[in-house]
């Protein structure tokens, strides 16, 4: 008990000392500055060009509304280097994987604070609607910014979801948006967003959404013999993808002299069918059901203490409840009726100091508490304490920019029964640089290296008869080189061009995988896998004018060779050097947006090349056909009783292609959606 108490005290002391030391140093710096008689000015320390060492892929504003996307997962399909796992329909799980390193290596941040799931490390992006978002951005490695929480340094790739901030024009003090969606998959989806200006410095917003769908849609199903020949081929209907969900969110935003603050509350409640795999001609509803409730409250305070110093404090409390009932297994001798409760407390302090106009340093510290309760047999009831400390610096010398960071991660876990894992203390560096040639100012060359890891999840460590408390963290080494070319033109047709190209090499060590033990019904989590990934991402955007028509084409392409190079006991497995499951060699998307007066037109297509399923061997039996979709939408802006009114009509999967993102989880065919937006 003494050892446990000492370890817990270590985490508490590290975080407390960090916060107190930084505040003492900063208060002394403030006194020193006041002696000089310098006034505190409303000046941003960071200059926009100082941030962008590595540019993000960004979707914002009307682009999000026009991409025939319902959830965040749908929108992310248009980014290069991204693989979405979608288990079908409205109720199926939707997760994201960046550059084939695994979904647990992706950090998803909502309004600047990470969405957590210590149980399995996955964030279901299907839960997050686009209606309240003003921007989605994706960073490989990490954001090119040092004034951020230590947690932001701790992922192999990051997705930032930025909720809308109230904007009031003229003397207007209230904004109200009413939206209604209906679709051919029996979708009923009304929502509203109310924004209120309370004073010159304070505004509030509240939004709510209801989603209901029976999830019924047709799909194509075929079975294959081991040699790849077709055994059966039929059209059937998906029955177990229904959903009924409610989302509500409220926020209070304020500004201070040289600072800002906000408080946000979020809730999501759903009752859904979890689609079962369609195998052996089983088409009837037989999947599991899940009831979940997700709540969090978070706050952010940002203040410039004096012209060279800025500080930021963040806090969050999250509560997640999940009830899972497998309607098939519940009739057997071992029913799968499980309840899980997660709690999370998160505190963060970030501080940045400008040594010179071209040299900034930051010191950032986080503390996080997670625990998990479950009604599983012989469960460990784990609690995890995590302390993170990040030291980072960015420097600009003429046309050369450099960013370096060092992240320290310290974890300690308690369990009520069974063995607990050893304490972990890891230091991981990252280096980013860019150069802009004087002879070609539109061109920016860049490169980065990052070493980071992901901890085993609670399921990896403690799941009854499966978990393994001896697991080691799963490390990644990332290398990237690339360039960006951006130029404005005065041509009658071409007005602007943006090109972004990256080549990368990733290596994943001690990959955590599940393997069978004494029989196929007893599995265990082990550190076995090693993966080597070589790839390239290409993004091209242009802005054109054809008479009075504004045209914006966007093209993204990804090539990935992701090989399993696991070598157990000095012997190569049969799948050594083969492509890892569900990673296509080639994928991409093309979008064409056109605007004429009050009309808008959007066409988009997504292509995913040949892949192999969850079986490790790349043989014909495991082959998955390439798939593609074509989507169309048209919008019209009108005025109704003097208020803006917008109609959006979409046709998705125009050619009615039947396809699986994950094998045996068929996706919908051709479907339609109508969206009405009314602003008051």
C-alpha positions in Angstrom: 0.0 0.0 0.0 2.9 2.4 0.8 4.3 1.8 -2.7 1.0 2.6 -4.3 0.5 5.7 -2.2 4.0 6.9 -3.1 3.4 6.4 -6.8 0.1 8.3 -6.7 1.7 11.1 -4.7 4.4 11.3 -7.4 1.8 12.1 -10.0 0.1 14.6 -7.8 3.3 16.3 -6.8 4.6 16.5 -10.4 1.5 18.2 -11.6 1.1 20.5 -8.6 4.8 21.5 -8.7 4.5 22.2 -12.4 1.5 24.5 -12.0 2.8 26.3 -9.0 6.3 26.8 -10.4 5.0 28.1 -13.7 2.7 30.5 -12.0 5.4 31.8 -9.6 7.8 32.3 -12.5 5.2 34.1 -14.5 4.1 36.3 -11.7 7.7 37.3 -11.2 8.0 38.0 -14.8 4.9 40.1 -14.6 6.3 42.2 -11.7 9.5 42.7 -13.7 7.6 43.9 -16.6 5.4 46.3 -14.6 8.6 47.9 -13.2 9.5 48.8 -16.8 6.1 50.6 -17.0 5.0 48.6 -20.1 1.2 48.5 -20.6 -0.5 45.2 -21.2 -1.6 45.2 -24.9 -4.1 43.2 -26.7 -1.6 41.5 -29.0 -1.5 37.9 -30.1 1.9 36.3 -29.4 1.5 33.9 -32.3 1.6 35.1 -35.8 -0.3 33.0 -38.3 2.8 32.2 -40.4 4.6 31.0 -37.3 2.0 28.3 -36.7 2.0 26.6 -40.0 5.1 24.5 -40.1 2.9 21.5 -41.1 -0.4 22.6 -42.8 -3.6 20.8 -41.8 -6.3 19.3 -44.0 -9.3 21.5 -43.3 -13.0 21.5 -44.0 -15.0 24.4 -42.8 -18.1 26.6 -43.3 -20.3 25.7 -46.3 -17.9 23.0 -47.4 -19.1 20.9 -44.5 -22.7 21.5 -45.4 -22.2 20.5 -49.1 -20.2 17.3 -48.8 -23.3 15.0 -48.5 -22.0 14.2 -45.0 -24.2 13.5 -42.0 -21.6 12.8 -39.3 -17.9 13.7 -38.7 -16.9 10.2 -40.0 -18.6 10.9 -43.3 -16.7 14.2 -43.7 -13.3 12.7 -42.9 -13.6 10.4 -45.9 -12.6 13.3 -48.1 -9.2 13.7 -46.4 -6.1 11.9 -47.7 -4.3 9.3 -45.6 -7.5 8.4 -43.7 -9.3 5.0 -43.5 -12.8 4.9 -42.0 -14.2 1.8 -40.5 -17.9 1.9 -40.9 -20.0 -1.1 -39.7 -23.0 0.0 -41.7 -26.2 2.0 -41.4 -27.2 4.7 -38.9 -26.4 2.7 -35.8 -23.1 1.1 -36.7 -19.8 2.1 -35.1 -17.6 4.5 -37.1 -13.9 5.0 -36.3 -11.0 6.6 -38.1 -7.4 5.4 -38.7 -4.7 7.8 -40.0 -1.9 6.4 -42.1 -2.6 2.8 -41.0 -1.3 3.2 -37.5 -4.5 2.1 -35.8 -7.6 4.0 -34.5 -6.2 4.1 -30.9 -3.3 6.3 -32.2 -5.7 9.0 -33.3 -6.5 11.9 -30.9 -9.9 13.5 -31.4 -10.3 16.9 -29.8 -13.6 18.7 -29.3 -13.2 22.4 -28.6 -9.6 21.9 -27.7 -10.0 19.0 -25.3 -9.5 15.4 -26.2 -12.5 13.0 -26.3 -11.4 10.0 -24.3 -12.3 6.3 -24.1 -10.0 4.5 -21.7 -12.0 1.3 -22.1 -11.2 0.6 -25.7 -9.4 3.7 -27.0 -11.9 4.3 -29.8 -14.1 7.4 -30.4 -17.3 6.7 -32.3 -17.4 9.6 -34.7 -20.9 8.7 -35.7 -22.1 10.4 -32.5 -20.9 13.9 -33.5 -23.1 15.8 -35.9 -21.8 18.4 -38.3 -24.7 20.8 -37.5 -22.8 22.5 -34.7 -19.3 22.5 -36.2 -17.6 25.3 -38.0 -14.4 23.5 -38.8 -12.8 20.0 -39.0 -9.0 19.8 -39.2 -6.6 16.9 -39.5 -2.9 16.9 -38.5 -0.4 14.2 -39.2 2.1 14.0 -36.3 0.7 16.9 -34.3 -0.5 20.5 -34.6 2.3 22.9 -35.4 1.7 24.8 -32.2 3.4 24.8 -28.9 0.7 26.7 -26.9 -1.5 23.7 -26.3 -2.1 21.1 -23.6 0.5 18.3 -23.1 -2.1 15.8 -24.3 -2.1 17.4 -27.8 1.5 16.2 -28.2 0.6 12.6 -27.4 -1.0 11.2 -30.6 0.3 10.0 -33.9 -2.3 12.0 -35.7 -5.0 14.4 -34.5 -8.5 15.5 -35.5 -9.8 18.8 -34.2 -13.6 19.5 -34.1 -14.3 23.2 -33.6 -17.8 24.0 -32.5 -19.4 27.2 -33.9 -18.8 30.4 -32.0 -21.7 32.9 -31.9 -21.4 35.8 -34.4 -23.8 38.7 -34.2 -24.2 41.3 -37.0 -25.3 44.9 -36.5 -27.6 45.3 -33.5 -28.7 41.7 -33.6 -28.7 40.0 -30.2 -30.3 36.7 -31.1 -29.6 34.0 -33.7 -31.9 31.1 -34.2 -31.3 28.3 -36.7 -34.0 25.6 -37.3 -33.0 22.6 -39.4 -35.0 19.5 -40.5 -33.7 16.5 -42.4 -35.5 13.6 -43.9 -34.1 10.7 -45.9 -35.2 7.6 -47.8 -33.8 5.4 -45.0 -36.8 6.6 -42.9 -34.7 9.3 -41.3 -36.3 12.0 -39.2 -33.7 14.5 -37.9 -34.9 17.9 -36.6 -32.5 20.2 -34.8 -32.1 23.8 -33.6 -29.4 26.2 -32.5 -30.1 29.3 -30.4 -27.4 32.0 -29.8 -27.9 34.9 -27.4 -25.8 38.0 -26.9 -25.9 38.6 -23.1 -23.5 41.6 -23.0 -20.6 43.1 -24.9 -18.3 40.4 -23.6 -20.6 37.4 -23.0 -22.6 35.2 -25.3 -24.4 31.9 -24.9 -25.6 29.1 -27.2 -27.8 26.1 -26.9 -28.5 23.4 -29.4 -30.4 20.1 -29.5 -31.0 17.4 -32.1 -33.2 14.3 -32.4 -32.3 11.5 -34.7 -34.5 8.5 -35.6 -34.2 5.9 -38.3 -35.5 2.3 -38.8 -32.2 1.6 -40.6 -33.9 -0.5 -43.2 -32.1 -0.6 -46.6 -31.3 -3.1 -49.3 -27.9 -4.6 -49.8 -26.0 -7.1 -52.0 -24.7 -10.3 -50.5 -22.5 -13.0 -52.0 -20.6 -16.0 -50.6 -17.4 -17.4 -52.0 -15.7 -20.8 -52.1 -12.1 -21.0 -50.8 -10.8 -20.6 -54.4 -12.6 -17.3 -54.7 -15.5 -18.5 -56.9 -19.0 -17.3 -56.2 -21.1 -19.7 -54.2 -24.3 -17.5 -53.9 -25.4 -14.1 -54.9 -28.5 -12.3 -53.7 -30.2 -9.0 -52.7 -31.6 -8.7 -49.2 -32.5 -6.1 -46.6 -30.6 -4.9 -43.4 -32.9 -5.1 -40.4 -30.8 -4.4 -37.3 -29.4 -0.8 -37.9 -32.1 1.3 -36.3 -31.3 4.2 -34.0 -33.0 6.7 -31.8 -30.7 9.4 -30.4 -30.8 12.7 -28.7 -28.0 15.3 -28.6 -27.9 18.5 -26.6 -25.1 21.0 -26.1 -24.8 24.4 -24.4 -21.9 26.8 -24.2 -21.1 30.1 -22.5 -18.4 32.2 -24.1 -16.7 35.3 -22.8 -13.8 37.7 -23.3 -11.6 39.5 -20.8 -8.9 42.1 -21.2 -6.3 40.2 -23.1 -8.1 36.9 -22.6 -11.1 34.7 -23.1 -13.0 31.9 -21.4 -15.7 29.4 -22.2 -17.7 26.6 -20.5 -19.4 23.8 -22.5 -21.8 21.0 -21.6 -22.5 18.1 -23.9 -24.9 15.2 -23.7 -25.7 12.3 -26.0 -28.3 9.5 -25.4 -29.0 6.7 -27.8 -30.8 3.4 -28.2 -29.5 1.6 -31.2 -29.2 -1.7 -32.9 -25.6 -2.8 -33.5 -25.5 -4.4 -36.9 -24.5 -8.0 -37.0 -22.3 -9.4 -39.7 -24.2 -10.9 -42.6 -22.8 -14.5 -42.9 -24.2 -17.9 -43.9 -27.3 -16.4 -45.4 -28.5 -15.0 -42.0 -30.4 -11.8 -42.9 -32.9 -11.4 -40.1 -32.4 -9.0 -37.2 -30.1 -10.7 -34.9 -27.5 -8.1 -33.9 -26.9 -6.7 -30.4 -28.6 -3.6 -28.9 -26.8 -0.8 -27.1 -28.0 1.9 -24.9 -25.5 4.6 -24.1 -25.3 7.9 -22.3 -22.4 10.2 -22.7 -22.0 13.5 -20.8 -19.2 16.0 -20.3 -18.6 19.4 -18.9 -15.4 21.3 -19.9 -14.0 24.8 -19.4 -11.2 26.8 -20.9 -9.5 30.0 -19.6 -6.9 31.9 -21.6 -5.1 35.0 -20.5 -2.2 37.1 -21.6 -0.4 38.0 -18.4 1.9 40.5 -20.1 3.1 41.1 -23.7 5.5 38.1 -23.8 3.6 35.6 -21.7 0.3 33.8 -22.2 -1.3 31.1 -20.0 -4.2 28.7 -20.5 -6.1 26.5 -18.1 -8.5 23.6 -19.1 -10.6 21.3 -17.1 -13.1 18.5 -17.9 -15.3 15.9 -16.3 -16.8 13.1 -18.4 -19.3 10.3 -17.6 -20.1 7.5 -20.0 -22.7 4.7 -19.4 -23.1 1.8 -21.8 -25.5 -1.1 -21.7 -24.8 -3.9 -24.2 -27.1 -6.8 -24.9 -26.3 -9.4 -27.5 -29.7 -10.8 -28.5 -28.2 -14.0 -29.9 -25.7 -14.9 -27.2 -28.2 -13.9 -24.5 -30.1 -17.1 -25.4 -27.1 -19.3 -24.9 -25.3 -20.5 -21.7 -23.0 -17.5 -21.7 -25.2 -14.4 -22.1 -23.6 -11.1 -23.2 -25.5 -8.6 -21.1 -22.9 -6.1 -19.9 -22.9 -2.7 -18.3 -19.9 -0.3 -18.4 -19.5 3.0 -16.6 -16.5 5.3 -17.3 -15.5 8.4 -15.5 -12.8 10.9 -16.4 -11.3 14.0 -14.8 -8.9 16.1 -16.7 -6.8 19.2 -15.7 -4.4 21.1 -17.9 -2.1 24.1 -17.6 -0.3 25.5 -20.7 2.1 28.4 -20.7 4.0 30.1 -23.6 6.8 32.7 -23.3 8.2 34.7 -26.2 12.0 35.0 -25.7 12.5 37.0 -28.9 10.1 37.9 -31.7 11.3 34.7 -33.5 11.8 32.4 -30.5 9.0 31.0 -28.3 9.1 28.3 -25.6 6.2 26.6 -23.7 5.8 24.4 -20.7 2.6 22.4 -20.5 1.3 20.0 -17.9 -1.8 17.7 -17.7 -3.3 15.4 -15.1 -5.9 12.8 -16.0 -8.0 10.3 -13.9 -9.9 7.4 -15.5 -11.8 4.5 -14.0 -14.0 1.8 -15.3 -16.8 -0.2 -13.7 -18.3 -3.3 -15.3 -20.6 -6.2 -14.4 -18.1 -8.7 -15.8 -17.0 -11.8 -13.9 -13.8 -11.4 -11.9 -13.4 -7.9 -13.2 -10.4 -5.7 -12.0 -12.3 -2.4 -11.7 -9.2 -0.4 -12.8 -8.3 3.2 -12.1 -5.6 5.0 -14.1 -3.7 8.1 -13.1 -1.8 9.9 -15.9 0.5 12.9 -15.7 1.9 14.5 -18.8 4.6 17.2 -19.0 5.6 18.7 -22.4 8.4 21.2 -23.1 8.3 22.7 -26.6 10.0 25.5 -28.5 9.6 27.1 -31.9 12.1 29.2 -33.7 12.2 31.1 -37.0 15.4 32.2 -38.7 14.8 34.0 -42.0 12.8 31.5 -44.1 13.6 28.5 -41.9 11.1 27.4 -39.1 11.7 24.8 -36.5 9.6 23.2 -33.7 10.8 20.7 -31.2 8.9 19.0 -28.3 9.6 16.5 -25.6 6.7 14.8 -23.9 6.9 12.9 -20.6 4.2 10.5 -19.8 3.8 8.9 -16.3 1.1 6.4 -15.5 0.0 4.5 -12.4 -2.9 2.1 -12.1 -4.9 0.6 -9.2 -7.1 -2.5 -9.4 -9.5 -3.9 -6.8 -8.6 -7.5 -7.7 -6.1 -9.4 -9.9 -2.7 -8.1 -10.9 -2.0 -4.5 -11.9 0.6 -3.5 -14.6 3.8 -1.9 -13.8 4.1 1.9 -13.6 5.1 3.5 -16.9 7.5 6.5 -17.5 8.2 7.4 -21.1 9.9 10.3 -22.8 9.1 10.9 -26.4 10.5 13.6 -28.8 9.2 15.2 -32.0 10.9 17.5 -34.5 9.3 19.6 -37.2 10.9 22.0 -39.7 10.0 23.9 -42.9 11.9 26.1 -45.4 10.6 28.6 -47.9 13.0 29.2 -50.8 13.5 32.9 -51.6 13.5 32.2 -55.3 10.0 30.5 -55.1 8.1 32.1 -52.2 5.0 30.1 -53.1 6.8 26.9 -52.2 7.3 25.5 -48.7 9.5 22.4 -48.0 8.9 20.5 -44.8 9.8 17.4 -42.8 9.2 15.9 -39.4 10.0 13.0 -37.1 7.9 11.9 -34.2 8.2 9.1 -31.7 5.0 8.4 -29.7 3.1 5.5 -28.2 -0.3 4.5 -27.1 -1.0 2.8 -23.8 -2.9 -0.5 -23.6 -6.6 0.2 -23.0 -8.6 -1.2 -20.1 -10.0 -3.9 -22.4 -6.5 -4.9 -23.5 -5.3 -5.2 -19.9 -8.3 -6.3 -17.9 -11.1 -7.9 -20.0 -12.0 -11.1 -18.3 -10.1 -14.2 -19.7 -8.7 -12.0 -22.5 -6.8 -9.1 -20.9 -3.0 -9.2 -20.3 -1.5 -6.9 -17.7 2.0 -7.6 -19.0 1.3 -5.7 -22.2 3.8 -3.0 -23.2 2.9 0.3 -24.9 2.6 0.2 -28.7 5.2 2.6 -30.1 5.2 4.4 -33.5 8.1 6.1 -35.3 6.9 8.6 -38.0 9.0 10.2 -40.7 7.6 12.6 -43.2 8.9 14.9 -46.0 6.7 17.0 -48.3 6.0 20.3 -49.9 3.2 22.8 -50.3 2.7 25.1 -53.3 0.2 27.9 -53.0 -0.3 30.7 -55.5 -3.0 33.3 -56.5 -3.5 34.1 -60.1 -5.0 37.0 -62.0 -6.1 34.8 -64.9 -9.6 35.1 -66.3 -10.2 31.4 -65.6 -7.7 30.2 -62.9 -7.8 32.3 -59.7 -5.8 30.2 -57.3 -4.0 26.9 -56.9 -3.0 24.8 -53.8 -0.9 21.7 -54.0 0.2 19.6 -50.9 2.3 16.4 -51.3 3.8 14.2 -48.6 5.8 11.0 -48.5 6.0 9.1 -45.3 7.4 6.1 -43.5 5.9 4.8 -40.3 7.0 1.9 -38.1 4.8 0.4 -35.4 6.5 -1.7 -32.7 5.0 -4.0 -30.1 1.6 -3.9 -31.9 -1.1 -5.2 -29.6 -3.1 -8.0 -31.1 -5.5 -10.7 -30.0 -4.4 -14.3 -30.5 -6.1 -17.7 -29.6 -4.6 -19.6 -26.7 -5.6 -23.2 -25.8 -8.6 -23.1 -28.2 -10.3 -20.8 -30.6 -12.8 -19.7 -27.9 -10.1 -18.4 -25.6 -8.1 -15.4 -26.8 -5.4 -13.2 -25.2 -4.0 -9.8 -25.9 -0.2 -9.9 -26.6 2.5 -7.7 -28.0 3.3 -9.5 -31.3 2.9 -7.3 -34.3 5.3 -5.1 -36.2 4.1 -3.0 -39.1 6.0 -1.0 -41.6 4.1 1.6 -43.7 5.3 3.5 -46.7 2.9 6.0 -48.3 2.2 9.2 -50.1 -0.6 11.8 -49.8 -1.6 14.3 -52.5 -4.0 17.2 -52.1 -4.8 19.6 -55.0 -7.3 22.4 -54.8 -8.1 25.2 -57.3 -10.4 28.2 -57.5 -11.8 29.1 -61.0 -14.2 31.5 -62.5 -16.2 30.5 -65.6 -18.2 33.6 -66.4 -20.4 34.2 -63.3 -19.9 30.6 -62.1 -17.4 30.0 -59.3 -15.8 26.6 -59.5 -13.7 24.8 -56.8 -12.3 21.4 -57.6 -10.7 19.4 -54.8 -8.7 16.2 -55.3 -7.1 13.9 -52.7 -5.1 10.7 -53.3 -3.4 8.2 -51.0 -1.0 5.4 -51.7 -0.1 3.1 -48.8 2.0 -0.1 -48.6 1.4 -1.2 -45.1 3.2 -4.5 -44.4 3.0 -6.9 -41.5 6.7 -7.7 -40.7 6.0 -9.7 -37.5 8.8 -12.3 -36.9 8.0 -14.5 -34.0 10.8 -16.6 -32.4 13.0 -15.9 -35.4 10.5 -17.5 -37.8 8.6 -15.6 -40.4 4.8 -16.0 -40.4 3.0 -17.0 -43.6 1.7 -13.4 -43.8 5.1 -11.8 -43.4 5.5 -8.8 -45.8 1.8 -8.8 -46.8 -0.6 -5.9 -46.7 -2.3 -5.5 -43.3 -6.1 -6.0 -43.3 -8.5 -3.3 -44.6 -5.7 -1.1 -46.0 -6.0 -0.3 -49.7 -3.0 0.4 -51.8 -4.8 3.2 -53.6 -7.7 5.5 -52.4 -8.9 9.0 -53.1 -11.7 11.4 -53.6 -12.7 14.2 -56.0 -15.1 17.0 -55.2 -16.4 19.7 -57.5 -18.3 22.7 -56.1 -20.0 25.3 -58.2 -21.8 28.5 -57.2 -24.0 30.7 -59.4 -26.0 33.5 -57.7 -28.2 31.8 -55.1 -27.6 28.3 -56.5 -25.0 25.8 -55.4 -24.1 22.5 -56.9 -21.8 19.8 -55.5 -20.5 16.5 -57.0 -18.2 14.2 -55.1 -16.8 10.7 -55.6 -14.8 8.4 -53.3 -12.7 5.5 -54.4 -11.2 2.7 -52.2 -9.0 0.2 -54.1 -8.5 -3.5 -53.5 -8.0 -4.7 -49.9 -8.0 -7.9 -47.9 -10.2 -8.6 -44.9 -9.4 -9.3 -41.2 -7.7 -12.6 -42.1 -3.9 -12.0 -42.3 -3.1 -13.9 -45.5 -3.5 -12.0 -48.8 -5.2 -14.8 -50.6 -8.1 -14.8 -53.0 -10.6 -15.9 -50.4 -9.8 -12.8 -48.3 -9.9 -10.4 -51.2 -12.4 -7.4 -51.0 -13.4 -5.8 -54.2 -12.7 -2.0 -54.7 -15.6 0.3 -54.2 -16.6 3.8 -55.2 -19.6 6.1 -54.6 -20.9 9.1 -56.5 -22.9 11.8 -54.6 -24.8 14.8 -55.9 -26.4 17.7 -54.1 -28.0 21.0 -55.1 -28.8 24.0 -52.8 -30.9 27.1 -53.2 -30.8 30.1 -50.9 -34.2 31.9 -50.5 -35.8 34.5 -48.4 -38.8 33.6 -46.3 -40.6 36.4 -44.5 -37.4 38.4 -44.7 -35.3 35.6 -43.2 -32.7 33.4 -44.9 -34.1 30.0 -45.9 -32.0 27.3 -47.6 -33.1 24.0 -49.3 -30.6 21.2 -49.9 -31.4 18.1 -51.9 -29.0 15.2 -52.0 -28.7 11.9 -53.9 -26.1 9.6 -52.4 -24.5 6.6 -54.0 -26.0 7.7 -57.4 -25.2 4.4 -59.2 -26.5 2.3 -56.4 -23.3 0.4 -55.8 -23.4 -2.3 -53.1 -20.2 -2.4 -51.1 -18.8 -3.2 -47.7 -16.4 -0.9 -45.8 -15.9 -3.7 -43.3 -16.5 -7.2 -44.8 -20.0 -8.6 -44.1 -21.3 -5.2 -42.9 -23.0 -3.9 -46.1 -23.5 -0.2 -46.7 -26.7 1.5 -48.0 -27.3 1.7 -51.8 -28.8 4.7 -53.5 -30.6 7.0 -51.0 -32.0 10.6 -50.9 -31.9 13.3 -48.3 -33.7 16.6 -48.0 -32.5 19.3 -45.6 -34.3 22.6 -44.8 -32.6 25.5 -42.9 -34.4 28.5 -41.6 -32.6 31.4 -39.8 -34.3 33.9 -37.5 
